Amino acid sequence: MGKVITNRDENYSQWYNDIVKKAQLADNSAVRGCMVIKPYGFGIWEKIQAQLDKRFKETGHVNAYFPLFIPKSFLSKEAEHVEGFAKECAVVTHHRLMNDPNGKGVVVDPSAKLEEELIVRPTSETIIWNTYRDWISSYRDLPLLVNQWANVVRWEMRTRLFLRTTEFLWQEGHTAHTTSQEAVEEARRMLDVYAEFAEEFMAMPVIRGVKTANERFAGAVDTYTIEALMQDGKALQSGTSHFLGQNFAKAFDVKFSDENNKQQLVWATSWGVSTRLMGGLIMTHSDDNGLVIPPKLAPMQVVIVPIPKPGEEIDAVANDIMEKLKAKGISVKYDQDKKKRPGFKFAEYEMKGVPVRIGIGKRDLEKGIVEIARRDTFEKNSVAIEDVDSYIEKLLVDIQNNLFERAKAYRDDHITEVDDFDTFKEVLESKGGFISAHWDGTTETELKIRELTKASIRCIPLDNPLEDGKCVLTGNPSTQRVLFAKAY
């Protein structure tokens, strides 16, 4: 296939774009800032979606769907929320087109102006809490645990496929509770669901933490986050869970009668992950040969390639191996395309990150063996035909674990404790990654550090030990370290 991937060390951004395109994950669309997710990319997203949905339902949540359009007045009811999203909103002002009287296609019909403009959903808190007012009347109606799989629109000026697009896919959970404690527990529970999924299925190690006041979700009391580290030393916010307090209940007058028949405002959470996880998957594991996918999320876990081409004897062995692998729940493809040479196929599946490749040649068959290659390390082994299914079953587990341990080793090696600002800047530029440093707790200092270095506070880790120190910038007293990094 030739050299089609830019080297990571030469141009990391172009390397990323090359993989997205060449591995057939997504394309830019005719709509500026939006993407077309191609079948192979959507196959990975479907696996992400299926596993998360399973976990949501195991924790008592149910799925629903709410409108794409939100009346403008709804966003006006929670001031902090609307301020946080105002610059990103797409607005529908008319409901009809008409033929241009001058014969130049179609134009907006000026007589079809809406009485109230509609906002294309940037997030659904307002429309959902307006609905919850009708759903909730008693403590018996709570907790209300609802999730929605949907698309959202946030008008982005600078976009990158999967990481930041004007329209993207996500899920958003919205829950209502009788007490503050129950809502906080829900927000923390869902953060744990995200973290466990990221590590167990994506093989992507994450740090669980809480955002600073400046970095919180608009309208939240607290925002919890999982932060991952990409191979270029930048952080990626990979999922968030918000304790909303009673802010939206107040805005939309959502109350319940408690056990003493007294009216109380409900307590709320929201939480979500998006197709941004696809970007995290690419940047955590892939290499200069293309995409690398953990077996648990690979649309195709094993591919069988005949050498030099399919034949009755090879077909028989390949079909037998396929049956055995499928019986173990392993997804497998037998590539019988005679128009492509084996070398081309090897490069193609390497580019697509298929975890395991089986090569079946006539000479190997005479010896009763096949060649098995793993994508993560490029290691090849000859395995007896009768042992292939059990060998691959164990190999997929080993690949999954290896990818996680490799990513974790990189992440751990790129967490650096720093106690002065000169060292802070030096480490940020020469090594990157997370910088663990003291901060005086003020938004002023937080913003000044970002202005000077482009590094933001990614989170205050949930397992942070108390530790007296001095702020890395101001020298003012501090009681704990926080994690700084440049980020996507």
JOGIUR-V743693 format. One record per residue. N is the residue number from 0. RES is the residue in one letter. OMEGA is omega as a letter, one per 40 degrees, with the letter a starting at -180 (NA if undefined). D_FIRST is the distance of its C-alpha to the first C-alpha in Angstrom with 2 decimals. Layout:
# JOGIUR-V743693
n: [N & N]
res: [RES & RES]
omega: [OMEGA & OMEGA]
d_first: [D_FIRST & D_FIRST]
This chain:
# JOGIUR-V743693
n: [0 & 1 & 2 & 3 & 4 & 5 & 6 & 7 & 8 & 9 & 10 & 11 & 12 & 13 & 14 & 15 & 16 & 17 & 18 & 19 & 20 & 21 & 22 & 23 & 24 & 25 & 26 & 27 & 28 & 29 & 30 & 31 & 32 & 33 & 34 & 35 & 36 & 37 & 38 & 39 & 40 & 41 & 42 & 43 & 44 & 45 & 46 & 47 & 48 & 49 & 50 & 51 & 52 & 53 & 54 & 55 & 56 & 57 & 58 & 59 & 60 & 61 & 62 & 63 & 64 & 65 & 66 & 67 & 68 & 69 & 70 & 71 & 72 & 73 & 74 & 75 & 76 & 77 & 78 & 79 & 80 & 81 & 82 & 83 & 84 & 85 & 86 & 87 & 88 & 89 & 90 & 91 & 92 & 93 & 94 & 95 & 96 & 97 & 98 & 99 & 100 & 101 & 102 & 103 & 104 & 105 & 106 & 107 & 108 & 109 & 110 & 111 & 112 & 113 & 114 & 115 & 116 & 117 & 118 & 119 & 120 & 121 & 122 & 123 & 124 & 125 & 126 & 127 & 128 & 129 & 130 & 131 & 132 & 133 & 134 & 135 & 136 & 137 & 138 & 139 & 140 & 141 & 142 & 143 & 144 & 145 & 146 & 147 & 148 & 149 & 150 & 151 & 152 & 153 & 154 & 155 & 156 & 157 & 158 & 159 & 160 & 161 & 162 & 163 & 164 & 165 & 166 & 167 & 168 & 169 & 170 & 171 & 172 & 173 & 174 & 175 & 176 & 177 & 178 & 179 & 180 & 181 & 182 & 183 & 184 & 185 & 186 & 187 & 188 & 189 & 190 & 191 & 192 & 193 & 194 & 195 & 196 & 197 & 198 & 199 & 200 & 201 & 202 & 203 & 204 & 205 & 206 & 207 & 208 & 209 & 210 & 211 & 212 & 213 & 214 & 215 & 216 & 217 & 218 & 219 & 220 & 221 & 222 & 223 & 224 & 225 & 226 & 227 & 228 & 229 & 230 & 231 & 232 & 233 & 234 & 235 & 236 & 237 & 238 & 239 & 240 & 241 & 242 & 243 & 244 & 245 & 246 & 247 & 248 & 249 & 250 & 251 & 252 & 253 & 254 & 255 & 256 & 257 & 258 & 259 & 260 & 261 & 262 & 263 & 264 & 265 & 266 & 267 & 268 & 269 & 270 & 271 & 272 & 273 & 274 & 275 & 276 & 277 & 278 & 279 & 280 & 281 & 282 & 283 & 284 & 285 & 286 & 287 & 288 & 289 & 290 & 291 & 292 & 293 & 294 & 295 & 296 & 297 & 298 & 299 & 300 & 301 & 302 & 303 & 304 & 305 & 306 & 307 & 308 & 309 & 310 & 311 & 312 & 313 & 314 & 315 & 316 & 317 & 318 & 319 & 320 & 321 & 322 & 323 & 324 & 325 & 326 & 327 & 328 & 329 & 330 & 331 & 332 & 333 & 334 & 335 & 336 & 337 & 338 & 339 & 340 & 341 & 342 & 343 & 344 & 345 & 346 & 347 & 348 & 349 & 350 & 351 & 352 & 353 & 354 & 355 & 356 & 357 & 358 & 359 & 360 & 361 & 362 & 363 & 364 & 365 & 366 & 367 & 368 & 369 & 370 & 371 & 372 & 373 & 374 & 375 & 376 & 377 & 378 & 379 & 380 & 381 & 382 & 383 & 384 & 385 & 386 & 387 & 388 & 389 & 390 & 391 & 392 & 393 & 394 & 395 & 396 & 397 & 398 & 399 & 400 & 401 & 402 & 403 & 404 & 405 & 406 & 407 & 408 & 409 & 410 & 411 & 412 & 413 & 414 & 415 & 416 & 417 & 418 & 419 & 420 & 421 & 422 & 423 & 424 & 425 & 426 & 427 & 428 & 429 & 430 & 431 & 432 & 433 & 434 & 435 & 436 & 437 & 438 & 439 & 440 & 441 & 442 & 443 & 444 & 445 & 446 & 447 & 448 & 449 & 450 & 451 & 452 & 453 & 454 & 455 & 456 & 457 & 458 & 459 & 460 & 461 & 462 & 463 & 464 & 465 & 466 & 467 & 468 & 469 & 470 & 471 & 472 & 473 & 474 & 475 & 476 & 477 & 478 & 479 & 480 & 481 & 482 & 483 & 484 & 485 & 486 & 487]
res: [M & G & K & V & I & T & N & R & D & E & N & Y & S & Q & W & Y & N & D & I & V & K & K & A & Q & L & A & D & N & S & A & V & R & G & C & M & V & I & K & P & Y & G & F & G & I & W & E & K & I & Q & A & Q & L & D & K & R & F & K & E & T & G & H & V & N & A & Y & F & P & L & F & I & P & K & S & F & L & S & K & E & A & E & H & V & E & G & F & A & K & E & C & A & V & V & T & H & H & R & L & M & N & D & P & N & G & K & G & V & V & V & D & P & S & A & K & L & E & E & E & L & I & V & R & P & T & S & E & T & I & I & W & N & T & Y & R & D & W & I & S & S & Y & R & D & L & P & L & L & V & N & Q & W & A & N & V & V & R & W & E & M & R & T & R & L & F & L & R & T & T & E & F & L & W & Q & E & G & H & T & A & H & T & T & S & Q & E & A & V & E & E & A & R & R & M & L & D & V & Y & A & E & F & A & E & E & F & M & A & M & P & V & I & R & G & V & K & T & A & N & E & R & F & A & G & A & V & D & T & Y & T & I & E & A & L & M & Q & D & G & K & A & L & Q & S & G & T & S & H & F & L & G & Q & N & F & A & K & A & F & D & V & K & F & S & D & E & N & N & K & Q & Q & L & V & W & A & T & S & W & G & V & S & T & R & L & M & G & G & L & I & M & T & H & S & D & D & N & G & L & V & I & P & P & K & L & A & P & M & Q & V & V & I & V & P & I & P & K & P & G & E & E & I & D & A & V & A & N & D & I & M & E & K & L & K & A & K & G & I & S & V & K & Y & D & Q & D & K & K & K & R & P & G & F & K & F & A & E & Y & E & M & K & G & V & P & V & R & I & G & I & G & K & R & D & L & E & K & G & I & V & E & I & A & R & R & D & T & F & E & K & N & S & V & A & I & E & D & V & D & S & Y & I & E & K & L & L & V & D & I & Q & N & N & L & F & E & R & A & K & A & Y & R & D & D & H & I & T & E & V & D & D & F & D & T & F & K & E & V & L & E & S & K & G & G & F & I & S & A & H & W & D & G & T & T & E & T & E & L & K & I & R & E & L & T & K & A & S & I & R & C & I & P & L & D & N & P & L & E & D & G & K & C & V & L & T & G & N & P & S & T & Q & R & V & L & F & A & K & A & Y]
omega: [i & i & a & a & i & i & a & a & a & a & a & a & i & i & i & a & i & a & i & a & a & i & i & i & a & i & i & a & i & i & a & i & i & a & i & i & a & a & a & i & a & i & i & i & i & i & i & a & a & a & i & a & i & a & i & a & i & i & i & a & i & a & i & i & a & a & i & a & a & i & a & a & i & a & i & a & i & a & a & a & a & i & a & a & a & a & a & a & i & a & i & a & a & a & a & i & i & i & i & i & i & i & a & i & a & i & i & i & a & i & a & i & i & i & i & i & i & i & i & a & i & i & a & a & a & a & a & a & i & i & a & i & i & a & a & i & a & i & i & i & a & e & i & a & a & i & i & i & a & i & i & a & i & a & a & i & i & a & i & a & a & a & a & i & a & i & i & i & i & i & i & i & i & a & a & a & a & a & i & a & a & a & i & i & i & a & i & i & a & i & i & i & i & a & a & i & a & a & a & a & i & a & a & a & a & i & i & a & i & a & i & i & a & a & a & i & a & i & a & i & i & i & i & a & i & a & i & i & a & a & i & i & i & i & i & i & a & i & i & i & a & i & a & a & i & a & a & i & i & a & a & i & i & a & i & i & a & a & i & i & i & a & a & i & i & i & a & i & i & a & a & i & a & i & i & i & i & i & i & i & a & a & i & a & a & a & a & i & i & a & i & a & i & a & a & a & a & i & i & a & a & i & i & a & i & a & e & a & a & i & a & a & i & i & a & a & a & a & i & i & i & a & a & a & i & i & i & i & a & a & a & i & i & a & a & a & a & a & a & i & i & a & i & i & i & a & a & a & i & i & a & i & i & a & a & i & i & i & a & i & a & i & i & a & i & i & i & a & i & i & i & a & i & a & a & a & a & i & i & i & i & a & i & a & a & a & a & a & a & i & a & i & i & a & i & i & a & i & i & a & a & i & i & a & i & i & a & i & i & a & a & i & a & i & a & i & a & a & i & a & i & i & i & a & a & a & a & a & a & a & a & a & i & i & i & a & i & a & a & i & a & i & i & i & i & a & i & i & i & a & a & a & a & i & i & i & a & i & i & a & a & a & a & i & i & a & i & i & i & a & a & i & a & a & i & a & i & a & i & i & i & a & i & i & i & a & i & NA]
d_first: [0.00 & 3.82 & 6.82 & 7.41 & 10.41 & 13.71 & 15.72 & 18.54 & 21.17 & 20.33 & 20.42 & 20.83 & 21.32 & 18.14 & 16.24 & 17.98 & 17.26 & 13.50 & 13.59 & 16.00 & 13.97 & 10.37 & 12.04 & 14.06 & 17.33 & 19.15 & 19.52 & 22.34 & 25.01 & 27.47 & 30.01 & 29.82 & 29.17 & 28.26 & 25.05 & 23.67 & 22.67 & 20.09 & 20.79 & 18.54 & 20.09 & 23.46 & 23.18 & 23.19 & 26.02 & 27.94 & 27.96 & 29.19 & 31.75 & 32.94 & 33.59 & 35.35 & 37.37 & 38.51 & 39.70 & 41.47 & 43.37 & 44.27 & 45.96 & 47.98 & 46.09 & 45.79 & 43.53 & 44.89 & 43.78 & 45.38 & 45.20 & 42.46 & 45.24 & 47.75 & 51.04 & 51.28 & 54.60 & 53.00 & 51.00 & 54.24 & 55.90 & 54.13 & 54.25 & 51.86 & 49.27 & 49.36 & 49.28 & 46.11 & 44.24 & 46.10 & 43.58 & 40.65 & 42.34 & 41.50 & 44.79 & 45.69 & 48.77 & 49.14 & 48.78 & 48.63 & 47.15 & 49.01 & 48.44 & 48.86 & 52.30 & 50.85 & 48.26 & 45.23 & 43.54 & 44.65 & 46.32 & 47.68 & 51.11 & 53.45 & 55.89 & 53.37 & 53.40 & 53.34 & 56.49 & 54.39 & 50.84 & 48.20 & 45.57 & 42.10 & 41.80 & 40.58 & 41.93 & 44.61 & 47.49 & 49.91 & 49.48 & 49.47 & 52.55 & 54.38 & 53.71 & 54.70 & 58.13 & 58.81 & 57.33 & 59.20 & 62.98 & 63.87 & 62.72 & 62.16 & 59.18 & 57.48 & 55.04 & 52.78 & 49.19 & 46.77 & 43.02 & 41.07 & 37.38 & 36.82 & 35.10 & 36.65 & 36.56 & 37.03 & 36.78 & 34.36 & 34.12 & 31.01 & 28.36 & 25.10 & 23.22 & 24.91 & 26.89 & 29.22 & 29.32 & 32.37 & 32.20 & 30.97 & 31.66 & 33.92 & 36.91 & 40.29 & 43.16 & 46.70 & 49.64 & 53.41 & 55.86 & 59.56 & 59.37 & 57.53 & 56.94 & 55.31 & 52.97 & 51.95 & 51.33 & 49.11 & 47.06 & 46.65 & 45.89 & 43.00 & 41.63 & 41.68 & 39.88 & 37.05 & 36.96 & 37.01 & 34.20 & 32.03 & 32.63 & 32.77 & 29.89 & 27.66 & 28.35 & 29.13 & 32.42 & 34.74 & 38.10 & 40.79 & 43.08 & 45.22 & 44.64 & 47.19 & 49.46 & 47.45 & 44.15 & 45.64 & 44.68 & 47.02 & 50.13 & 49.52 & 51.99 & 49.29 & 45.50 & 43.79 & 40.13 & 37.31 & 35.38 & 32.06 & 30.47 & 26.88 & 24.93 & 25.94 & 29.56 & 30.34 & 32.11 & 31.26 & 34.18 & 32.88 & 35.95 & 39.57 & 42.86 & 45.95 & 49.66 & 51.15 & 54.78 & 57.03 & 55.69 & 54.32 & 57.22 & 59.60 & 57.72 & 57.74 & 60.96 & 59.51 & 62.31 & 63.44 & 66.83 & 66.96 & 69.06 & 72.12 & 71.46 & 70.64 & 67.95 & 65.02 & 61.78 & 58.67 & 56.10 & 52.43 & 48.84 & 45.43 & 41.99 & 38.37 & 34.66 & 31.92 & 28.24 & 28.27 & 27.79 & 24.19 & 23.74 & 25.61 & 23.46 & 20.26 & 22.04 & 23.92 & 21.27 & 17.66 & 16.06 & 13.62 & 10.83 & 11.70 & 14.58 & 17.25 & 19.85 & 23.26 & 23.90 & 26.89 & 24.92 & 21.74 & 21.76 & 20.20 & 21.41 & 20.28 & 17.76 & 18.63 & 16.19 & 18.14 & 17.58 & 17.33 & 18.34 & 21.03 & 24.62 & 28.03 & 28.33 & 24.94 & 25.56 & 28.94 & 27.75 & 24.91 & 27.40 & 29.95 & 27.69 & 26.75 & 30.46 & 31.37 & 28.75 & 29.69 & 33.31 & 32.61 & 31.14 & 27.52 & 24.90 & 22.63 & 20.31 & 20.00 & 16.86 & 18.44 & 16.07 & 16.51 & 14.24 & 10.99 & 10.80 & 11.42 & 8.61 & 6.10 & 8.93 & 9.41 & 6.35 & 7.33 & 10.88 & 10.61 & 9.49 & 12.43 & 14.71 & 16.13 & 18.86 & 19.09 & 17.14 & 19.27 & 18.26 & 20.99 & 21.53 & 24.70 & 25.77 & 25.53 & 27.57 & 30.22 & 30.59 & 30.61 & 27.64 & 24.08 & 21.46 & 21.03 & 18.56 & 19.24 & 16.81 & 19.37 & 20.09 & 17.44 & 20.63 & 20.70 & 23.93 & 25.37 & 27.60 & 30.28 & 29.55 & 32.78 & 31.92 & 28.43 & 29.71 & 31.98 & 29.46 & 26.80 & 29.56 & 30.48 & 26.94 & 26.16 & 29.35 & 28.48 & 25.07 & 26.88 & 29.58 & 27.37 & 25.46 & 28.87 & 30.47 & 27.67 & 27.90 & 31.69 & 31.90 & 30.00 & 32.24 & 35.41 & 34.62 & 34.30 & 37.69 & 40.10 & 43.84 & 45.24 & 48.88 & 49.03 & 47.32 & 46.27 & 44.39 & 42.99 & 41.42 & 40.22 & 38.49 & 36.95 & 35.34 & 34.51 & 33.55 & 33.32 & 33.57 & 36.85 & 40.07 & 43.14 & 46.13 & 49.57 & 50.20 & 53.64 & 52.89 & 53.34 & 51.02 & 52.11 & 50.70 & 47.51 & 46.87 & 47.89 & 45.38 & 42.61 & 43.85 & 43.86 & 40.59 & 38.54 & 38.82 & 40.40 & 42.16 & 39.62 & 42.31 & 45.44 & 44.36 & 46.46 & 47.27 & 48.33 & 51.35 & 54.18 & 54.36 & 56.67 & 55.07 & 54.83 & 52.42 & 49.70 & 50.55 & 54.22 & 55.70 & 57.41 & 57.94 & 55.14 & 55.26 & 51.59 & 48.14 & 45.45 & 41.70 & 40.37 & 36.76 & 34.65 & 33.04 & 30.78]
